[in-house]
Amino acid sequence: MIDRDGLADFLRRRRALVRPADVGLPDGVRRRTPGLRREEVAILAGVSTDHYTRLEQARGSAPSAQVVKAIARALQCDEDQRDHLYYLAGMTPPPRRGHVRPGLIALANRLTDLPVVICTDLGEVVFFNPLAELLLAHLVGEGERGSNMVWRWFTDRAFRAMPEEDWPRISAAHVSDLRATYARRSGDTDVTSLVEDLLAASEEFRRLWERHEVGVRRTDRKTFLHPRVGAVTVRCEVLVTEGHEVQLLAHFPAEGTDAAEKLELLGVIGTQAFS
């Protein structure tokens, strides 16, 4: 059963401890307290300000597991704090596999001139830093697997906002990397479920999976076709945590291209839009 008063108190106290700079936000003006505002937490978590405010006021509807997960990430909870948040919401915490440490998010936010994405070893995006939000967030869809890059790649052509000649290489890289995860985490239900659903949903995935090619992706070169600034070619470096369950993808402007200028322009456009 949800502990509304305990949940509200924990959210208020945790919010007061997270500074705007910790999550890549400007300090701004007329800020009465050093912590985040309610609307900032709501934006970071992808929920309505009204819903989040009601949670802090111990009223309104109970949060879903997805909302609790998003709020825990927005408030940079460590594993113990995240589990506590689930218990207060009347839920059993999910397994700790793939939890993103606040320090990793802090690192991503400090790389202000690079788009940085944090995802799980199954390709589930759990965090964009501000520049990655501007470059890539329009590719995130809806539904249970809307933020899973592998699922979206093989089931939604709108996700393939890249030159078509690059598709075969990227498809093969997705499958060979997933094949390595499948072997490393043999029997884990989240892995087998994703693979089984992809086999049923995509003939292309099925054909590549049958090749049994394995290759952990550590670096890549991609060209994103952005609706506002056009083609942005980047060199993606993949940094993995211990256990390989969480990955930080840092996108560097590709040498010999205008990607650096376009990323800078995208940052300016985003700042103007935010203002």
Secondary structure, DSSP 8 states (H G I E B T S, - for coil): ---HHHHHHHHHHHHHH--GGGGT----SS--SSS--HHHHHHHHTS-HHHHHHHHTT-SS---HHHHHHHHHHTT--HHHHHHHHHHTT-----STT---HHHHHHHHH-TTS-EEEEETT-BEEEE-HHHHHHHGGG--SSTTTTBHHHHHHH-GGG--S-GGGHHHHHHHHHHHHHHHHHHTTT-HHHHHHHHHHHHH-HHHHHHHTTT------EEEEEEEETTTEEEEEEEEEEE-TTS-EEEEEEEE-TTSSHHHHHHHHHHHHHHHH-
